[in-house]
Amino acid sequence: MLLKPKIRVLGHNGCGLGRVPCGVARALVNTGAARIVQDQGGHAVLGLSPAKEKPAGKPCRPVAAPRINALKNIVDIAGKFVDKKYTGDLLLTIDGDKLRVESTDLTVHFSGYIEASDKYHFSHDGDINSVCVSPQKLGKLLPHINGIVDMRITKREETPGIQLGEFFLEGQGADGFPVIYPIKNERSRTVMVEGIADKLGYTSKAIGKTPARSVFEGILFDLKEGCMVCANGDRLHATILATEYPAPSLTDKINACDGSYALVPKKILLAGKYLSGEVAGVVSVGTEKVQEYCERAVFGLNIPGCKDAYITSQCIEGAYPRYKEVIPTTYKNSFTTTRDDVVSSLKKAQANLRDDVDYGCITMSFSNEEGATIKTKCYSAFVNGNYTGEPFRGLVNIGYVLDGIQEMPAGEIKIELPENGEYEGWCIRGEQGFTAVVMPSESGE
């Protein structure tokens, strides 16, 4: 049979599946995937072997849960807040059965610790319990440590460092590491922010890029009213800190206006997914003067395997503009739609923009009869929704509108518009307190 140019193949049900070359037929027989049989005419053909079934009730092999590498986690996040021009190092301190990790760039300070366990053993020589090491070098070393992490702060001759198994990582003395401020004091105002990472991601899109106005380079936490705000001359993004915002935790020694605002530098965004939602504004204890703006802001972190992890950030100096005056309270013209409907149309319009004609802008028209229309030089589309008010038309930057809408929670949104001829912001309100104000490129006509 194997001398024929091609061999006929039968399936499990006896139906013909075609012919295969001799080499393929030989491989199928050798691997047990097929065997030589006879068809109804008595000719030798290949029949595919039935698939092997697993015995019923055979337990599956358990899959081990991934190990939480607490040391790698804390080194990664601490390494984001070092100043290479100053020290560029982490401060490691072993205190009893704890390893404390600290870092600073002189503006933002990190602090957290890991407790000794069956996975982590910490020890130090009698005359040294702290050392400064490079986060990059330590981070490269950790993947090569298998099993139990046995860390010892020690010296090799006169050089301080850490011993990790058979590895010795040279470091520097801890004497030159700057003192990190106490995390909180009796004039701290503490709140909890729901979904802080998503809200920071949304509001931070409106952070300014003008160094001359440093207050626009930060994120405002209005701890008294429960809002988070970023703004520049073209747009504003705001969210509420919590759906049900309680009065911030205050002590008897803090004035009702003390620490109402914390203007935080955007570097806090590097903490990202590790932020727990705990935010505290801190005012100096050494003065009796009421201070609306906090000197420092403290952010709690949730780092797997670590405890008491915080970031303390020096607040930006200067008063933030009165953002509430930018967000209108009432508008005569409003368009109600869903986030997904308008985002779909905006993305199609963006794909059809012509830089030499549209300059990144779209024309949006609103009327009771047609609802909303989005137009570019090469594209036009209707947006489903309900419009109330006088006919309105205006030119607006499509990037600003998309940033203000697409990361809002799914659901209903309302676009509130000024009267025709007035150069005022368009206010976009989403669910869960997400709000954007976009200044038009031209006033309505």
Phi, psi and omega in degrees: 000321186285357176274350179289151180301318180221148185248135178284142182239133176252143175279184182297330182268007179088357180282146178287137180249005181109196182237150179233154177298161182300320181297320178292319180298318180297320179293323179296320179289316182296326181272356180083004180286342179211163178221160181278126180227180177245139175276186183297334179272003179084009180273146178284125179223177175262133173244128181294136178286143178294148180293140179285133180259145176288142178302137181297139176082003179289122184291145177284152178290125181296142178260125182291141177291143180298140182283135177275113180269086185299321182295318178295318180300313185288327177291320180299312184286322178295326181292346178283345185238054174237151178252108184296333180285337183262285177243314182071011185241162169265149173259117177255128180228129176257119181235101184067240181257023182238145171249115177262135180243129180226150175208160179202148168244021180075355174241317179241132182241140177243144177208135177191167181216162176240136177270147176296147182204192178289348179257339184229126175240131182235140177203171179205161175290162185296331185259006181207127177230003179225148179203149175258129180226159179285129178294329179292314181292321179293320179297324178288333183280326188300321180299342182268001179265112180253148178076220183288135176270113180249102184251135177225128173275122188209187175232143171247108193061247179250009184262117178286155179179193179235141176258119177242098184061235179273000182263140172240122180254115180291145178222203179227162177297153184273359186297326184273001181285132184293154179284130179269136182299151171303146186296309182224170173215188185286355176249031178271141177244115188248137177224165174244129182254120178285133177056048189297324182296316179294321181290323175294320178298324180286307185293326186293345177296341180259012178297138181286163180231036180244101183303335181293336178245079188297333180296332178281354177272002184242178179246123182270124170256107176274093186285342180277315182267345178082046180229153172239130190222139167227142184204156167216195184288346185255334184200166179218137173238138180215148172221163173272151182287327180206152180298314174247102188267108178280170175296135179302152180290119182236147174265172181294340185267002182255134179286154182300332181264350182294132176062036181286331185232137173235114181259103193257136176295152186292351179297342178298340180296339179296337179287331172044241188293345182279348182293131183274339183111345178282124180229132179230133172263133187239131176243144183299141180279341190284002180225147178270354181293137177289128180239113179289322183265132182287151175275326179221157174232137183244129181242125175284146180240148176242087182257119182308127178086357183244160181229154176047048179266129182219155168242128176248121184242134172291130181283153177288134180281142178121153180274135178280143178303157182287091188293334182294334179287343179276332180269107182296148178272325180222145175224145178280331183252131179210146180235125181251129180209193175249155181302313186294323180297312184285325179295320178301315180291322180294320180293323177294320178295320180296323179291341182252016178288145172246116185300328183279351182238312186274333179054039177077010183244155174233156174260127177244128180243143181228137175204160180294328184282315188254356183073239181241141177232134177250128183227141165235185180295331185241007187211146176211137181208150174266149176243127179295140179159183181239131180244138177232125178136189178282151177307139187219143174215137181205160179253132185215152178288121185292328178296320179294319181293317179297315178301325183283342187247315194293338178258010170288158175300146179299141180140203185282142172229157179230128176257115182257133190238147177284177176288153180303139178089350180262128180270085179228164183290151171270127184258124180246119182246126176250188179280163178059029173081008177287127184220140175226142172238123182241127177281133180287158175283331175218152178287160178295158181241000000 
